[in-house]
Amino acid sequence: MRAVGSSLPRFDAAEKVTGQAAYPGDIDLPNQAWLKIVFARVPHARILRLDTTRAAAADGVVVVLTAADVPVNEYGLVMPDQPVLCGLGSTPQAEFVRWEGDKIALIVAETPEQAEAAAGLLDIEYEPLPVITDPEQALAAGAQPLHPHPFSNFPYEERDRQSNLLVAHRLRRGDMADGFAQADVCVEGVYSTHPQEHAYLQPEAGLAHIRADGRVELIVAGQWMHEDQEQIAHALDLPASRIVVRYPAVGGAFGGREDMSIQIPLALAAWKTGRPVKTIWSREESIVGHHKRHAFVIRAKWGATKEGKLVAAQMEMTSDAGAYAYTSTKVLANATLMCLGPYEIPNVHVDARTVYTNNCPGGAFRGFGGPQAHFAAEMQMTKLAHALDIDPVELRMRNLLRDGSLLVTGSPVPAGCTAVEVLAEAARQGGWQENGGGWSLAGGRQPSAQPRIAEGDALTTSLDSSRTRVARGRGIAASYKNVGYSFGFPEHCNAWVELHGGERIERARVGCVGAEVGQGAHTAFVLMAAEMLGLSPEQVELEAEDTDVTGSSGSSSASRMTFMAGNAIQGAAERALALWNDEERPARAEFLYRPRATTPFDRETGECDPNITYGYCAQVADVEVDCETGHVTVKRLISVNDVGRAVHPQHVEGQIEGCVAQSVGWTLLENYLQEEGRTVTPHLSNYLIPGVADVAEEMVPVILEYPDPQGPLGVRGMAEMPFLPTAPAIAAALHDALGVWYDELPFTPETVWRGMER
C-alpha cells in the first residue's frame, strides 16, 4: 500500500471531531486543586509590598505562592530575563513588573471560584514607573532602562544594561555609493507592521502532579516537550530527570506555545503542595498573558537599473521586543535576512535592532519575522516595477535567487532553490504568460497606477450592504523562508525504530516526540516510517506522548518538524533494517539526526551560512474594494508552494488554506491594540479574527514537488511559507485597483478609505 503521497484519514481525526480526544483542560485527577495565576495588571512599577494574609486565609485556599517561593526565579527561551513571579524576597530583577501580564502570585484553592475570589484579596502596593511603549523613545537619551540587572547565563554580555537595546544585527555587502550611482531608479518607503494574537482554539490549560515515582509530571499543550522540561527543572532547581512533560491533544499553537506561560507555575504549585493542580485560562487571560507577533517599522531604499536589475538595497528595521526577550533576537535575525526578499542584490546595507518596551512581549508566530520583512521587500519590488514600467513578474524573474546564487551573507543558496519555478507557476495560474519579451499579463494588461472602478456594480456582503462603486485589482508577491533553526542555533532530532515479526517484518514501533499541534505531524511520522520500511501505515505504531519516550525532537516550529523527524526516523529505520537483516529479532535502533551546521552573523559584516535549507512560495491576489467604505474582499488567492514531496497532500492543502486564512486576517482585519502598555482588545469581540465570510472567497492551493536534496524522501518544510507573501500581494492588488500605496498594516476599511481620500 502506498504511504507517502496518500491522503489517508489522519489518525487522530475521529477522536477530535467526535470530542473524544483529551485536551489538557479535559483531564482531571483525584484530589486536584485549582490554580489562579495573578497578573500584575500594571505595565511598569516597583513592587513595594505584597501582603498575602487575607488571601491565604480565604475559604478553600491551600497556599499562596510568591516570588520568595521560587527556587531559581528566572526563565526564558533565549535568555533568562523574566522572573517566574515578580515580587520581593527573590532577585533584584523580580522586584519590578515590566508588563501587565507579569505574574505576581499563585493562588491554589479547592475550586477555581475560591482561587478567583482569593486573588481579589491580595494587598499590593506599587510605585508606578514611566511607561515606555515606543521603541524609539525606549532608545532615547534618558530613557529608563527596563533591564538594568544581569541575568545568569546571559548570552549577550556586551549589552549596555543602561540601554533598552536588546540586540542589533547588520549586513554589509558591496559599495552602497557605487550601487546607488548605478541605479536609474530608486524607490523609498517606510513600512509599519502590527502585533498579531495567535487566537488558537484552546486557551492555555494544564495539570501538574507528583507521580508515584516522585517525579513531577506536567500535562500541558506546548510545542517543545524537552525545552519545557529544562526550563521547569531550572526554575525548580531539580534535575531534568525529575520532570516529565506530556502533551495530550493540542488545540493550535502557531508559535504561541513555544515560550512558557503556565508550565512553571503549575509544576511549582504541584511540587509545593504535593497535590495535583490544574488551571484553565480564560480567553482574556490568554490574550493578555502570552506573546504576540512583533511590530516592526522598516525604512527602505532600493535602486535598480532601467534594465530591471537590482543594484542596491538599504534597510533599517526596528522591532518591538516588548518587556522580555522571548525569541526576539532570533526573529530579528530571520527578518534581517528576509527583508531583502529572495533576490540577488550586489550592494546591501541593513541595520536591524530589537528594543525592550513595556508592551506585551513579541515572540514566535508563524513566519517568525518573515511576514514583516517580506512585506517591505515585496512592496519595494512592486514599486520598482511601476517606476521602471516593467511587469512585476518579469522584474522579479530578472533578480530571483537560483541554484549557485550567493546570499547577501556570502554563502551559496542551498541546493534545490526553486524560487523561479514557484513564481512561474503562480504567474501562469494568475493569468501571466511568458513570451519572447518576458512575462506579462495575458491580453497585454499591465497593473495600473489608476483606479480600476466599475460603476453600478451591486454585490452582497455578509453585512448586506450594497456596493455601488467597486475597484478591482490583482497583485503578486514571492517569498522564501528557512526550514529548521538558523544562525548557529543547535539543531537535532531523536527517534528510534523497533521491528517485530518472524520471517518478515509484521509491525514496527516508532518513537519520536515531535509535538502534534494540529498540523498532522504524527500522521506524517507514521506515513514516512511506513514508506521507509516498506510497510502499510496500519503496521506502524507511534509513541510520542512524553519526554520519557526518547530524546528531544526540538520544537514544532521553523517549518522543521516533518523535515527533522523524517530524517531522524529514516536514520533509525536504516539501522533497524540492517539489524533485522543480520537476524536480530526484534530489531531496535536509535538515531540522532544532526543536519549540516549553520553559523551566526559576523558582527561587522553579517557574513554567515544562515540556514540549512529553504522553502519557496508565491501568491497572486485578486481583490475588490468598496470605494465608499474601503472594505476589501479577497476574491481569489492563489498560493503556490514547493513542498519537496507531499507526505499527505490533503494535509498540505489544509496547511496552505489555514495559513492563508491567518495571513489574510493579519493583513485586513486583526488589530491587537495597546494603550500605555495595557491591552484594549482582550476579547474576540474586539480583537476580530476572520470568519468564513472574511477569508478569500476562492482559495487555490497549488503544490509543487521538487525534492529537497537534504530532505527525507525529498521533503521540505512548508507550514509557514504561505503566510509570507499574502500581505504584499494584497497591497499590490490594492494599488492596482486604486492607485494608492498602502505601507501600513492592517488594511482595515478605515485605512483603505482614508488612503483613497488622500
C-alpha positions, 0 to 999 in steps of 0.5 A: 500500500502506498504511504507517502503521497496518500491522503489517508484519514489522519489518525487522530481525526475521529477522536477530535471531531467526535470530542473524544480526544483529551485536551489538557483542560479535559483531564482531571485527577483525584484530589486536584486543586485549582490554580489562579495565576495573578497578573500584575495588571500594571505595565511598569512599577516597583513592587513595594509590598505584597501582603498575602494574609487575607488571601491565604486565609480565604475559604478553600485556599491551600497556599499562596505562592510568591516570588520568595517561593521560587527556587531559581526565579528566572526563565526564558527561551533565549535568555533568562530575563523574566522572573517566574513571579515578580515580587520581593524576597527573590532577585533584584530583577523580580522586584519590578513588573515590566508588563501587565501580564507579569505574574505576581502570585499563585493562588491554589484553592479547592475550586477555581471560584475560591482561587478567583475570589482569593486573588481579589484579596491580595494587598499590593502596593506599587510605585508606578514607573514611566511607561515606555511603549515606543521603541524609539523613545525606549532608545532615547537619551534618558530613557529608563532602562527596563533591564538594568540587572544581569541575568545568569547565563546571559548570552549577550554580555556586551549589552549596555544594561543602561540601554533598552537595546536588546540586540542589533544585527547588520549586513554589509555587502558591496559599495552602497555609493557605487550601487546607488550611482548605478541605479536609474531608479530608486524607490523609498518607503517606510513600512509599519507592521502590527502585533498579531494574537495567535487566537488558537482554539484552546486557551492555555490549560494544564495539570501538574502532579507528583507521580508515584515515582516522585517525579513531577509530571506536567500535562500541558499543550506546548510545542517543545516537550524537552525545552519545557522540561529544562526550563521547569527543572531550572526554575525548580532547581531539580534535575531534568530527570525529575520532570516529565512533560506530556502533551495530550491533544493540542488545540493550535499553537502557531508559535504561541506555545513555544515560550512558557506561560503556565508550565512553571507555575503549575509544576511549582504549585504541584511540587509545593503542595504535593497535590495535583493542580490544574488551571484553565485560562480564560480567553482574556487571560490568554490574550493578555498573558502570552506573546504576540507577533512583533511590530516592526517599522522598516525604512527602505531604499532600493535602486535598480537599473532601467534594465530591471536589475537590482543594484542596491538595497538599504534597510533599517528595521526596528522591532518591538521586543516588548518587556522580555526577550522571548525569541526576539533576537532570533526573529530579528535575525530571520527578518534581517535576512528576509527583508531583502526578499529572495533576490540577488542584490550586489550592494546591501546595507541593513541595520536591524535592532530589537528594543525592550518596551513595556508592551506585551512581549513579541515572540514566535508566530508563524513566519517568525519575522518573515511576514514583516520583512517580506512585506517591505521587500515585496512592496519595494519590488512592486514599486520598482516595477511601476517606476521602471514600467516593467511587469512585476513578474518579469522584474522579479524573474530578472533578480530571483535567487537560483541554484549557485546564487550567493546570499547577501551573507556570502554563502551559496543558496542551498541546493534545490532553490526553486524560487523561479519555478514557484513564481512561474507557476503562480504567474501562469495560474494568475493569468501571466504568460511568458513570451519572447519579451518576458512575462506579462499579463495575458491580453497585454494588461499591465497593473495600473497606477489608476483606479480600476472602478466599475460603476453600478456594480451591486454585490452582497456582503455578509453585512448586506450592504450594497456596493455601488462603486467597486475597484478591482485589482490583482497583485503578486508577491514571492517569498522564501523562508528557512526550514529548521533553526538558523544562525548557529542555533543547535539543531537535532532530532531523536527517534528510534525504530523497533521491528517485530515479526518472524520471517518478515517484518509484521509491525514496527514501533516508532518513537519520536516526540515531535509535538502534534499541534494540529498540523498532522505531524504524527500522521506524517511520522507514521506515513514516512516510517511506513514508506521507509520500511516498506510497510502499510501505515496500519503496521506502524505504531507511534509513541510520542506522548512524553519526554520519557519516550526518547530524546528531544525532537526540538520544537514544532516550529521553523517549518522543521518538524516533518523535515527533522523527524523524517530524517531522524526516523529514516536514520533509525529505520536504516539501522533497524533494517540492517539489524533485522537483516543480520537476524536480530529479532526484534530489531531496535535502533536509535538515531540522532539526526544532526543536519549540516551546521549553520553559523551566526552573523559576523558582527561587522559584516553579517557574513554567515551560512544562515540556514540549512535549507529553504522553502519557496512560495508565491501568491497572486491576489485578486481583490475588490474594494468598496470605494465608499467604505474601503472594505476589501474582499479577497476574491481569489488567492492563489498560493503556490508552494514547493513542498519537496514531496507531499507526505499527505497532500490533503494535509498540505492543502489544509496547511496552505488554506489555514495559513492563508486564512491567518495571513489574510486576517493579519493583513485586513482585519486583526488589530491587537491594540495597546494603550500605555502598555495595557491591552484594549482588545482582550476579547474576540469581540474586539480583537476580530479574527476572520470568519468564513465570510472574511477569508478569500472567497476562492482559495487555490492551493497549488503544490509543487514537488521538487525534492529537497536534496537534504530532505527525507524522501525529498521533503521540505518544510512548508507550514509557514511559507504561505503566510509570507507573501499574502500581505504584499500581494494584497497591497499590490492588488490594492494599488492596482485597483486604486492607485494608492500605496498602502505601507501600513498594516492592517488594511482595515476599511478605515485605512483603505478609505482614508488612503483613497481620500488622500 
